[in-house]
Amino acid sequence: MLKVLQSFGNNAALVFDDHQVEWVVLGKGVGFGCKKGDVVDEAAIQNRYKAIADEALATLTQTDTQVLNLTNDILEFIAANLTQEVSINDYASLADHLAFMLQRTEAKIQMPTEAVRWEIQKLFPKEYELALQVVPKIEQAFEIKLPENEAVFLTYHFIDAENQSTIDETLYLIKLIKKLMNIVQFQYRIVLDQDSFSYNRFVSHLRLFLIRYMKGTDTEINQLDPAFVKLTQDKYGQAFQVASSMVQYLTAETGWQIGDSEKVFLTLHLMRFMQKQ
């Protein structure tokens, strides 16, 4: 018998079994109207995961239920089309991604992706097409109009778990990421929890960013308006400084020419990552 500890909306809940083991359960209506102590309709459960990722659970707890309901619908859609097994981290990561997307849209922050959209379409056509199909679902659910570039960011999320590198590239990638995270720790004067959900999500963004450059599929053509770069620098001063140091290291190490749009992109993700530390 499973009993509710906390509902995460209509389609997800934190429950415990007869042995006091906690689980996150997903399924249509599994959390609808549930209160603490209610018995769960196990016939409605489609997926269940042991609740061991504390930060992932914290993300779900702090996320709007409408976002969580949409997250579940999108993951079902993606799992059916990409035959990917959904994990608790996938669920929390996508929920966090959607929440951040809505924040960006409300704040009218648009990151340019024209320079990489063509490559994304060519390298990951199925994932990109699925992202294009997901965008209207988000727009309808929240009655908003998303910038076109959000489809690119969704595509990055869908391919996040896929290994697109050779062994040598992966080893070099590990070296670069380790150095970049050391820069973050040194400049913020903290020791990061490498097992945390937020750490792994930020590293995932770095990994995708680096893979695009390693494979030569990211050449920055359209530069950001200098006024927007200055606005980002003024608003997120420390994060912008750390992102600049990361870019400076990569330029010296690899010779890559990394422009302002990527620096701003790193700043925004770094700022969000550090907010969760």
Buried (B, 14 or more C-beta within 10 A) or exposed (E): EBBBBBBBBBBBBBBBEEEEEBBBBBBBEBBBEBEEEBEBBEEBBBBBBEBEBEBBBBBBEEBBBBBBBBBBBBBBBBBEBBEBEBBBBBBBBBBBBBBBBBEBBEEEBBBBBEBBBEBBBEBBEEBBBBBBBBBEEBBEBBEEEBBEBBBBBBBBBBBBBEEBBEEEBBEBBEEBBEEBBEBBEEBBEEEBEEEBBBBBBBBBBBBBBBBBBBEEBBEBEEEBEEEBBEBBBEEBEEBBBBBBBBBEBBEEEBEBEBBBBBBBBBBBBBBBBBEBB
